[in-house]
Amino acid sequence: MNNAPKIDDTSILELPEGPELVGGREPTVRRWGFPMLALGMVGILGVWIFGSNHRANFEVDKKIPEASRRMPGNGTDVLVRVYTVPNPLSHRRTLRSLVGTLQPRYQSPLGFRIGGKVIARHVETGDRVVEGQLLMQLDPEDAALQVEVANSDWIAARSQLAQVDAEENRLRPLLSNGSASKSEYGIAVAARDTARARLDAAERRKRLAENQREYCDLRADRDGLVTSVVAEIGQVIAAGQPIMQWMHGEELEAAVSVPESMHREIRNLSAEITFWSRPGVTVRGRLRELSPIANPQSRTYDARFELLDSPADLALGMTSTVHLADSVSIGIPIPMSALAERHGQSIVWKVQSDGTLQSVDVTIDHFEIEHAIVRGNLYEGDELVSAGVQRLDPACRVRVWRDAK
C-alpha cells in the first residue's frame, strides 16, 4: 500500500493575495513602481519644454541687432508712461462756489424822447442791430404839424425882419440931411434888432420841431443786441418810458450774490468760471463790481465778475458758477504712482529731452482721491514717469509711450 500523503489541489491553487504575500505587506516593486514612473515622465516633459524655450529665445536674440542690445547707463531701456505737470496755479484751494447767470457788461433801457402812439416795431427780442438801424416808430402826425407851424413862424419872422431892415435903410440918409429925427431913426434900429431876434428864435423853434419829428423814429446809437421788448403796436407811451432793453458791446459778466461772510475777503481771491451747458469750459474771471449795500431780501451782496478770454458761443442768461480760490497755489498735483523714495526722501523721476532720468526731491503736502499734492522744483510742462518708478535709477534710459491720436 502506498502510504504517501495526499496533496490537495485546492490548497496549492488558493494562495494569499495582497499584503498577506510577504509578512502581511505589499512588495516594494508594486508599491513604488507607478509613482516613480509618473515622476520620470514629468521630468522628461519639463526638460523638453525648457529646451524648446531656450531654442526660441536663442532664435529671437539672433534677430535683434547688436547695437540695439547695447544700452547706455546700466544697460536698461524702459518704455514708460509720463504725466505732464500742469500750471501750479491751476490747483488752488477752493473756498466757495457761487452760482449765477451771464449778464451783459453794458445794458440800458431804450425809450422815445417824446410821447405818442406806437405804429411800427421793426425788431424782436434777440435781434442784433447795427448803428442807425430803425427799431420802432411813433405816429408822426402831431410832430409833422408842429414842424409846419414852426416853419410858418419862421417865414413870418423873416418877412418882418426884411420890412424893418428896409425902413432903417430908408431913414439913414434922411438922418444925415436932417429930414428925419434921431428918435425916428432909433425906433427903426430897435425894430430891426427885435425882428432879427425873433427870426433867430423862429429858426430854433423850427429846428426843435424837426427834431421832434425825427424822435418819432427810434434808432440804434451803436451796434448791439435787443434783449427784451416791452412795447407793442398801438400802445401809447410817455416820453422817456422804457420800451426796450438793449445790450451794446460783446462783453459778458457773471452776476452772482455774495454772502456777507465773504464780503471782505472776496477781493483777494482768484476766480474761475464754469458753465452748466458747456462742460469742460473754464474761463478766468476778475471781480469788477461789488455792491456796498446788501440786498434787503436775501441779505447778500450783488457782485459781477468779468470774463477774461471768454469763448464766442456763450449766450446771455446761461447758468454760470464762480469758483473762488486762494490766489496762491497749494501745490502741484501728481499721480500717486509717480512717487518714489530714495534714501528716505520722496522723489519723482523727471524725463529729460535725451531720454535720461533726473530725480527731483519733493515734499508731500497732502493726498487727494486720485493725486498727491507735492511741492518741489517742478515746472509747467515737465514730464514725470507715472508708473513703475521703484524699478528705475539714474542710469536708466527711457522711451516715452505716446498714445495714438
Sequence and secondary structure as in RCSB ss.txt:
>XXXX:A:sequence
MNNAPKIDDTSILELPEGPELVGGREPTVRRWGFPMLALGMVGILGVWIFGSNHRANFEVDKKIPEASRRMPGNG
TDVLVRVYTVPNPLSHRRTLRSLVGTLQPRYQSPLGFRIGGKVIARHVETGDRVVEGQLLMQLDPEDAALQVEVA
NSDWIAARSQLAQVDAEENRLRPLLSNGSASKSEYGIAVAARDTARARLDAAERRKRLAENQREYCDLRADRDGL
VTSVVAEIGQVIAAGQPIMQWMHGEELEAAVSVPESMHREIRNLSAEITFWSRPGVTVRGRLRELSPIANPQSRT
YDARFELLDSPADLALGMTSTVHLADSVSIGIPIPMSALAERHGQSIVWKVQSDGTLQSVDVTIDHFEIEHAIVR
GNLYEGDELVSAGVQRLDPACRVRVWRDAK
>XXXX:A:secstr
        HHHHH    GGGSBTTB  HHHHHHHHHHHHHHHHHHHHHHHHHHHHHHHHHHHHS HHHH  STTS
 EEEE EEE   GGGS  EEEEEEEEEEESSEEEE  SS EEEEEE   TT EE TT EEEEE  HHHHHHHHHH
HHHHHHHHHHHHHHHHHHHHHHHHHHTTSS HHHHHHHHHHHHHHHHHHHHHHHHHHHHHHHHHTTEEE SSSEE
EEEE   TT EE TT   EEEEESS EEEEEEEEGGGTTTGGGSEEEEEETTEEEEEEEEEEEEE SS  TTT E
EEEEEEEES  TT  TT EEEEEEE SS   EEEEGGG EEETTEEEEEEE TTSBEEEEEEEEEEE SSEEEEE
ES  TT EEE S GGG  TT EEEE     
